[in-house]
Structures are given as structure tokens and as C-alpha cells.
Amino acid sequence: MEKRNENKRYIAASHNLRSISHPLRLAVLCELTKGPRNVTELLSVTGVSQPNLSQHLAKLRMSGVVTNERRNQHVYYSIASPTITEVIKNIRDIYKLSIK
């Protein structure tokens, strides 16, 4: 039984890592370590088209890496767990990543 649980943890970890492995998704997540952002704010810092950003946000949301919350007319995205935030911060620090 212990081995099965360990396998599930490896699968979950690889799933999350695969979700963040795209450069745009990683850039969005680096920005989200600063706190919740709406699509307009994320468009401003990434410089990509709205359809492209929406597609990647949907992938992050479906994989459970980010959550979203509607506030008035805007949808705000945030990182789903403190553990993922720490992983992203470590990646950002190791590779000296910065976004505008």
C-alpha cells in the first residue's frame, strides 16, 4: 500500500511539473507569486495575445496549478497552493528569472 501512495505522489509531481514546463505558463506563474492578477494585468506583463494567454491559463486551471475568482467584471488568477508557489519561487531564483 505504501508503494502505491508513493507512486501517486510521483505521478502528481510529474503532472504539475509538466503543467508548468511551458515558458509562457512559467512566466505567468512567476508573476502570480506576487499575488493574484487579472487577465489584463497578465497580458500587460507577458505581451502575448489574449487568446494565447487564455488557453494557457485554462491548462493551468485544469491541472489544478492555479485557481480563479471572479471579482466584479474581472477574473483573478492565483497559484493554488503554497507548495507550488515555493516551487516557482525556487525555479525563479535558480534560473534568475524576472518578468517586467
C-alpha positions as YAML, in Angstrom:
chain: A
units: angstrom
residues:
- id: 1
  name: MET
  ca: [0.00, 0.00, 0.00]
- id: 2
  name: GLU
  ca: [2.86, 2.39, 0.87]
- id: 3
  name: LYS
  ca: [4.40, 1.86, -2.58]
- id: 4
  name: ARG
  ca: [1.08, 2.70, -4.28]
- id: 5
  name: ASN
  ca: [0.82, 6.00, -2.37]
- id: 6
  name: GLU
  ca: [4.39, 6.85, -3.26]
- id: 7
  name: ASN
  ca: [3.61, 6.17, -6.93]
- id: 8
  name: LYS
  ca: [0.61, 8.51, -6.74]
- id: 9
  name: ARG
  ca: [2.85, 11.26, -5.36]
- id: 10
  name: TYR
  ca: [5.34, 10.79, -8.22]
- id: 11
  name: ILE
  ca: [2.51, 10.94, -10.73]
- id: 12
  name: ALA
  ca: [1.08, 14.10, -9.14]
- id: 13
  name: ALA
  ca: [4.50, 15.75, -9.07]
- id: 14
  name: SER
  ca: [5.24, 14.94, -12.71]
- id: 15
  name: HIS
  ca: [1.78, 16.16, -13.74]
- id: 16
  name: ASN
  ca: [2.32, 19.52, -12.02]
- id: 17
  name: LEU
  ca: [5.84, 19.87, -13.42]
- id: 18
  name: ARG
  ca: [4.57, 19.14, -16.92]
- id: 19
  name: SER
  ca: [1.89, 21.81, -16.46]
- id: 20
  name: ILE
  ca: [4.44, 24.49, -15.61]
- id: 21
  name: SER
  ca: [7.07, 23.50, -18.17]
- id: 22
  name: HIS
  ca: [5.88, 25.84, -20.95]
- id: 23
  name: PRO
  ca: [7.76, 29.19, -20.99]
- id: 24
  name: LEU
  ca: [4.57, 31.31, -21.02]
- id: 25
  name: ARG
  ca: [2.97, 29.32, -18.22]
- id: 26
  name: LEU
  ca: [6.15, 29.61, -16.18]
- id: 27
  name: ALA
  ca: [6.23, 33.39, -16.77]
- id: 28
  name: VAL
  ca: [2.59, 33.69, -15.67]
- id: 29
  name: LEU
  ca: [3.30, 31.66, -12.56]
- id: 30
  name: CYS
  ca: [6.34, 33.81, -11.72]
- id: 31
  name: GLU
  ca: [4.06, 36.85, -11.88]
- id: 32
  name: LEU
  ca: [1.42, 35.13, -9.76]
- id: 33
  name: THR
  ca: [3.95, 34.55, -6.97]
- id: 34
  name: LYS
  ca: [3.50, 38.28, -6.33]
- id: 35
  name: GLY
  ca: [-0.24, 37.77, -5.73]
- id: 36
  name: PRO
  ca: [-3.49, 37.42, -7.65]
- id: 37
  name: ARG
  ca: [-3.61, 39.02, -11.10]
- id: 38
  name: ASN
  ca: [-6.39, 39.50, -13.62]
- id: 39
  name: VAL
  ca: [-6.09, 38.75, -17.33]
- id: 40
  name: THR
  ca: [-5.45, 42.38, -18.24]
- id: 41
  name: GLU
  ca: [-2.53, 42.55, -15.81]
- id: 42
  name: LEU
  ca: [-1.11, 39.25, -17.08]
- id: 43
  name: LEU
  ca: [-1.44, 40.42, -20.69]
- id: 44
  name: SER
  ca: [0.49, 43.55, -19.80]
- id: 45
  name: VAL
  ca: [3.44, 41.69, -18.30]
- id: 46
  name: THR
  ca: [3.59, 38.81, -20.80]
- id: 47
  name: GLY
  ca: [2.94, 40.72, -24.02]
- id: 48
  name: VAL
  ca: [1.07, 37.81, -25.63]
- id: 49
  name: SER
  ca: [-2.35, 37.78, -27.25]
- id: 50
  name: GLN
  ca: [-5.45, 37.33, -25.13]
- id: 51
  name: PRO
  ca: [-6.49, 34.04, -26.80]
- id: 52
  name: ASN
  ca: [-3.00, 32.60, -26.26]
- id: 53
  name: LEU
  ca: [-2.93, 33.63, -22.60]
- id: 54
  name: SER
  ca: [-6.46, 32.31, -22.01]
- id: 55
  name: GLN
  ca: [-5.51, 28.94, -23.48]
- id: 56
  name: HIS
  ca: [-2.53, 28.62, -21.14]
- id: 57
  name: LEU
  ca: [-4.49, 29.82, -18.10]
- id: 58
  name: ALA
  ca: [-7.12, 27.17, -18.87]
- id: 59
  name: LYS
  ca: [-4.42, 24.48, -18.91]
- id: 60
  name: LEU
  ca: [-3.05, 25.69, -15.59]
- id: 61
  name: ARG
  ca: [-6.54, 25.80, -14.11]
- id: 62
  name: MET
  ca: [-7.50, 22.33, -15.37]
- id: 63
  name: SER
  ca: [-4.30, 20.86, -13.94]
- id: 64
  name: GLY
  ca: [-5.02, 22.42, -10.55]
- id: 65
  name: VAL
  ca: [-1.96, 24.67, -10.54]
- id: 66
  name: VAL
  ca: [-3.98, 27.90, -10.45]
- id: 67
  name: THR
  ca: [-7.41, 28.89, -9.24]
- id: 68
  name: ASN
  ca: [-9.59, 31.73, -10.41]
- id: 69
  name: GLU
  ca: [-12.06, 34.03, -8.73]
- id: 70
  name: ARG
  ca: [-14.48, 36.50, -10.29]
- id: 71
  name: ARG
  ca: [-14.41, 39.98, -8.75]
- id: 72
  name: ASN
  ca: [-16.89, 42.32, -10.38]
- id: 73
  name: GLN
  ca: [-16.01, 42.30, -14.09]
- id: 74
  name: HIS
  ca: [-12.58, 40.71, -13.76]
- id: 75
  name: VAL
  ca: [-11.36, 37.18, -13.19]
- id: 76
  name: TYR
  ca: [-8.35, 36.98, -10.89]
- id: 77
  name: TYR
  ca: [-5.91, 34.07, -11.03]
- id: 78
  name: SER
  ca: [-3.73, 32.86, -8.20]
- id: 79
  name: ILE
  ca: [-1.47, 29.91, -7.51]
- id: 80
  name: ALA
  ca: [-3.47, 27.07, -5.99]
- id: 81
  name: SER
  ca: [-1.14, 26.04, -3.18]
- id: 82
  name: PRO
  ca: [1.76, 27.39, -1.14]
- id: 83
  name: THR
  ca: [3.82, 24.36, -2.21]
- id: 84
  name: ILE
  ca: [3.52, 25.30, -5.89]
- id: 85
  name: THR
  ca: [4.36, 28.90, -5.02]
- id: 86
  name: GLU
  ca: [7.56, 27.73, -3.34]
- id: 87
  name: VAL
  ca: [8.50, 25.57, -6.33]
- id: 88
  name: ILE
  ca: [8.01, 28.52, -8.70]
- id: 89
  name: LYS
  ca: [9.98, 30.86, -6.44]
- id: 90
  name: ASN
  ca: [12.83, 28.33, -6.33]
- id: 91
  name: ILE
  ca: [12.81, 27.95, -10.12]
- id: 92
  name: ARG
  ca: [12.74, 31.74, -10.50]
- id: 93
  name: ASP
  ca: [15.70, 32.11, -8.12]
- id: 94
  name: ILE
  ca: [17.77, 29.25, -9.56]
- id: 95
  name: TYR
  ca: [17.37, 30.45, -13.16]
- id: 96
  name: LYS
  ca: [17.33, 34.15, -12.24]
- id: 97
  name: LEU
  ca: [14.01, 34.68, -13.98]
- id: 98
  name: SER
  ca: [12.33, 38.02, -13.88]
- id: 99
  name: ILE
  ca: [9.26, 39.33, -15.59]
- id: 100
  name: LYS
  ca: [8.82, 43.02, -16.40]
...
